[in-house]
Amino acid sequence: MRKDMSKVIVERPRHDHAGKRYRPGRTRVVTDDDGEPLRAREPMRRADKTKNLNENLAPLKRYLNAQVGRPWNKVYADIAENLRPSSTVQQHVRDHVEDFVAIRTRMKDGVVMTASARFGSERPLAEDYRQLYVHPRSGLLKVNPHWRTWRRRWEIAREAEAKARAHRMRELDEWTQLHLLNDGAWWLVELATKPHKHDVRPAVVGREDTDARYIDVISRAKLSDLPIHERYGRDYVHAIAKRQLSKAEKKSYGLD
């Protein structure tokens, strides 16, 4: 592990108060009392030239990925040798190691379980957000085979949501949908845009999941527990009318 890892990760170049990069030793032109140009060097340090803490963790991630297959004790020994806890900046870097490596692991019924100092709760390795983990039996640093980038996790969640919606909802047009609701029946639902926040109507006392500006007829009838954006695939609409489909209508829509 490179000895200047803490500086590579945490320190940015110095900038002046205007945000321009400061290069020590640059010169500026000044004039004497007669207007003759003189050359003078910038002072070595000024109050408006500072270094800032940065979060450029790519070097640390590259180092950890390069250690896959090694015993974690040896990897951590290398880290501890170059990053001292007595230094605030170096301890800051050490604190980030567990953001990338699941160190607290154990076997439970043949499944690797992980925990973290930040979140505390235990979870299966398949649900862990970190790319690397320490195998609880061998002690080797390994790649989490279930790891996905945050973007891919978001895409998978969206795909699962769309699949679930396709099972319980059909969209006929922008303002008309078919819904399989909590009572087990299919309903034809008419939508409308939610009124503007200034178009206030009196709230309906005793009705849950309603807004003072509008009434969603599905929520009022307690036919769905899903939030609006998940129920209709949009968050700016609400149901203004509903009608249960007949057997003939269900057949015509291919819902049997």
C-alpha positions as CSV (number, residue, x, y, z in Angstrom):
1,M,0.0,0.0,0.0
2,R,1.4,3.4,-0.9
3,K,2.6,5.4,2.0
4,D,0.9,8.6,0.9
5,M,-2.6,7.0,0.5
6,S,-4.1,9.3,3.1
7,K,-3.0,12.4,1.1
8,V,-4.1,11.0,-2.2
9,I,-7.6,10.2,-0.8
10,V,-8.2,13.2,1.5
11,E,-6.3,16.3,0.4
12,R,-7.3,18.5,-2.5
13,P,-5.1,21.0,-4.2
14,R,-5.1,24.4,-2.5
15,H,-7.5,27.0,-3.9
16,D,-7.9,30.7,-3.3
17,H,-11.0,32.5,-2.2
18,A,-12.3,32.7,-5.8
19,G,-12.0,28.9,-6.3
20,K,-8.9,29.1,-8.5
21,R,-6.2,26.5,-8.1
22,Y,-3.2,27.9,-6.2
23,R,0.3,27.0,-7.4
24,P,3.0,27.9,-4.8
25,G,5.8,29.9,-6.4
26,R,3.9,31.6,-9.1
27,T,4.9,35.3,-9.6
28,R,2.9,38.5,-9.8
29,V,3.9,41.9,-11.1
30,V,4.0,44.9,-8.8
31,T,5.3,48.4,-9.2
32,D,7.4,50.7,-7.1
33,D,6.6,54.3,-6.2
34,D,7.8,55.5,-9.7
35,G,5.6,53.0,-11.5
36,E,8.5,50.8,-12.5
37,P,7.6,47.1,-12.6
38,L,9.0,44.8,-9.9
39,R,8.7,41.0,-9.6
40,A,7.7,39.5,-6.3
41,R,6.9,35.9,-5.3
42,E,3.7,35.0,-3.6
43,P,4.2,34.2,0.1
44,M,4.5,30.5,1.0
45,R,1.1,30.5,2.8
46,R,-1.8,32.9,2.9
47,A,-5.0,32.8,4.9
48,D,-7.1,32.5,1.7
49,K,-5.0,29.6,0.4
50,T,-6.1,26.4,2.1
51,K,-6.4,22.6,1.7
52,N,-9.7,20.9,2.0
53,L,-10.8,17.4,2.9
54,N,-11.9,15.4,-0.1
55,E,-13.7,12.1,-0.7
56,N,-11.7,10.8,-3.6
57,L,-11.9,7.1,-2.5
58,A,-11.0,5.6,-5.9
59,P,-7.4,4.8,-4.9
60,L,-8.5,3.0,-1.8
61,K,-11.1,1.0,-3.8
62,R,-8.4,0.1,-6.3
63,Y,-6.0,-1.0,-3.6
64,L,-8.6,-3.2,-1.9
65,N,-9.7,-4.9,-5.2
66,A,-6.1,-5.7,-5.9
67,Q,-5.8,-7.6,-2.7
68,V,-8.6,-10.1,-3.5
69,G,-7.4,-13.6,-2.5
70,R,-5.0,-12.5,0.2
71,P,-5.6,-13.2,3.9
72,W,-7.5,-10.2,5.3
73,N,-5.2,-10.0,8.4
74,K,-2.2,-9.3,6.1
75,V,-4.1,-6.8,4.0
76,Y,-5.2,-4.9,7.2
77,A,-1.7,-5.0,8.6
78,D,-0.5,-3.2,5.4
79,I,-3.3,-0.6,5.9
80,A,-2.5,-0.2,9.6
81,E,1.2,0.3,8.9
82,N,0.6,3.3,6.6
83,L,-2.5,4.8,8.2
84,R,-2.0,5.6,11.9
85,P,-5.1,6.1,14.1
86,S,-3.2,8.9,15.9
87,S,-3.6,11.0,12.8
88,T,-7.1,12.4,12.3
89,V,-6.7,12.4,8.5
90,Q,-5.3,8.9,8.4
91,Q,-8.0,7.6,10.7
92,H,-10.6,9.1,8.4
93,V,-9.2,6.9,5.6
94,R,-9.3,3.8,7.9
95,D,-12.9,4.5,8.7
96,H,-13.8,4.1,5.0
97,V,-12.4,0.6,4.7
98,E,-15.5,-1.0,6.0
99,D,-17.6,0.9,3.5
100,F,-16.0,-1.3,0.8
101,V,-15.3,-4.6,2.7
102,A,-17.7,-6.6,4.9
103,I,-15.3,-7.4,7.7
104,R,-17.8,-8.6,10.3
105,T,-18.9,-11.9,8.9
106,R,-20.1,-15.3,10.2
107,M,-21.7,-18.5,8.9
108,K,-25.3,-19.2,9.7
109,D,-27.0,-22.3,8.3
110,G,-24.5,-22.4,5.5
111,V,-25.0,-18.7,4.5
112,V,-22.5,-15.9,5.0
113,M,-24.0,-13.2,7.2
114,T,-22.6,-9.7,7.4
115,A,-22.9,-6.7,9.6
116,S,-21.4,-3.2,9.6
117,A,-20.4,-0.7,12.2
118,R,-22.5,2.0,10.5
119,F,-25.8,0.1,10.1
120,G,-25.3,-2.6,12.8
121,S,-28.1,-5.0,11.7
122,E,-27.1,-8.4,10.3
123,R,-28.0,-9.5,6.8
124,P,-27.1,-12.2,4.3
125,L,-24.2,-11.5,2.0
126,A,-26.6,-11.5,-1.0
127,E,-28.2,-8.3,0.5
128,D,-25.0,-6.6,1.4
129,Y,-24.1,-3.4,-0.6
130,R,-20.3,-3.9,-0.4
131,Q,-18.3,-5.4,-3.2
132,L,-15.8,-7.3,-1.1
133,Y,-16.1,-9.5,2.0
134,V,-13.9,-11.5,4.4
135,H,-14.8,-15.2,4.3
136,P,-15.6,-16.2,7.9
137,R,-13.8,-19.6,7.6
138,S,-10.8,-19.0,5.4
139,G,-10.2,-15.4,6.4
140,L,-9.5,-14.5,2.7
141,L,-10.6,-11.3,1.1
142,K,-13.2,-12.2,-1.6
143,V,-15.5,-10.6,-4.1
144,N,-19.2,-10.6,-3.2
145,P,-20.8,-12.5,-6.1
146,H,-24.1,-10.8,-5.5
147,W,-22.7,-7.3,-5.6
148,R,-24.3,-4.8,-8.0
149,T,-23.7,-1.1,-8.6
150,W,-26.3,1.3,-7.0
151,R,-27.5,2.0,-10.5
152,R,-28.0,-1.6,-11.3
153,R,-29.8,-2.2,-8.0
154,W,-32.1,0.7,-8.9
155,E,-32.8,-0.8,-12.3
156,I,-33.6,-4.2,-10.8
157,A,-36.0,-2.6,-8.3
158,R,-37.7,-0.7,-11.1
159,E,-38.0,-3.9,-13.2
160,A,-39.5,-5.8,-10.3
161,E,-41.9,-2.9,-9.6
162,A,-43.0,-2.9,-13.3
163,K,-43.5,-6.7,-13.3
164,A,-45.6,-6.5,-10.1
165,R,-47.7,-3.7,-11.6
166,A,-48.3,-5.6,-14.8
167,H,-49.8,-8.4,-12.7
168,R,-52.3,-6.1,-11.1
169,M,-52.9,-3.3,-13.5
170,R,-53.6,-2.6,-17.2
171,E,-53.4,0.8,-18.7
172,L,-56.1,1.5,-21.4
173,D,-55.2,5.1,-22.0
174,E,-53.6,8.0,-20.1
175,W,-56.7,8.5,-17.8
176,T,-58.2,5.0,-17.7
177,Q,-56.7,1.9,-16.0
178,L,-57.8,-1.6,-15.0
179,H,-56.9,-2.6,-11.4
180,L,-56.9,-5.9,-9.5
181,L,-57.6,-4.6,-6.0
182,N,-57.6,-6.0,-2.5
183,D,-61.1,-7.5,-2.8
184,G,-59.8,-9.8,-5.6
185,A,-61.9,-8.2,-8.3
186,W,-60.9,-6.2,-11.3
187,W,-62.0,-2.6,-11.5
188,L,-62.1,0.0,-14.2
189,V,-60.6,3.2,-12.7
190,E,-60.8,6.7,-14.1
191,L,-58.0,9.1,-13.2
192,A,-57.5,12.9,-13.1
193,T,-54.6,15.2,-12.3
194,K,-54.4,16.2,-8.6
195,P,-55.6,19.7,-8.1
196,H,-53.2,22.5,-7.4
197,K,-52.3,23.0,-3.8
198,H,-54.2,26.3,-3.7
199,D,-57.4,24.7,-4.9
200,V,-58.3,23.6,-1.4
201,R,-61.5,21.8,-0.4
202,P,-62.5,20.8,3.2
203,A,-60.9,17.7,4.5
204,V,-63.1,14.7,5.0
205,V,-63.0,13.8,8.7
206,G,-62.4,10.2,9.6
207,R,-61.2,9.0,6.2
208,E,-57.6,7.7,5.9
209,D,-55.2,8.2,3.0
210,T,-57.1,11.3,1.8
211,D,-55.9,14.8,1.1
212,A,-57.7,18.0,1.9
213,R,-57.4,19.0,-1.8
214,Y,-58.9,15.8,-3.3
215,I,-60.5,12.4,-2.6
216,D,-59.0,9.3,-4.1
217,V,-62.0,6.9,-4.4
218,I,-59.8,3.8,-4.2
219,S,-58.2,4.9,-1.0
220,R,-61.5,6.0,0.4
221,A,-62.9,2.5,-0.2
222,K,-59.8,0.9,1.3
223,L,-59.3,-1.2,-1.8
224,S,-55.5,-0.7,-2.0
225,D,-52.7,-0.2,0.5
226,L,-50.2,0.9,-2.1
227,P,-48.9,4.5,-2.3
228,I,-50.3,6.6,-5.2
229,H,-47.1,6.5,-7.3
230,E,-46.8,2.8,-7.1
231,R,-50.5,2.2,-7.5
232,Y,-51.0,4.2,-10.7
233,G,-47.4,4.4,-11.9
234,R,-47.5,8.2,-11.4
235,D,-47.7,10.4,-8.4
236,Y,-49.6,13.4,-9.9
237,V,-52.9,11.6,-10.4
238,H,-55.8,10.3,-8.3
239,A,-58.8,8.1,-8.9
240,I,-62.1,10.0,-9.4
241,A,-64.3,7.0,-10.4
242,K,-64.3,3.2,-10.2
243,R,-66.5,0.4,-11.6
244,Q,-66.2,-3.3,-11.1
245,L,-65.8,-5.2,-14.4
246,S,-68.3,-7.8,-15.5
247,K,-67.3,-11.3,-16.6
248,A,-67.8,-10.4,-20.2
249,E,-65.6,-7.3,-19.8
250,K,-62.9,-9.3,-18.1
251,K,-62.9,-11.8,-20.9
252,S,-62.7,-9.1,-23.5
253,Y,-59.6,-7.6,-21.8
254,G,-58.1,-11.1,-21.5
255,L,-58.2,-11.1,-17.7
256,D,-59.6,-14.6,-17.2
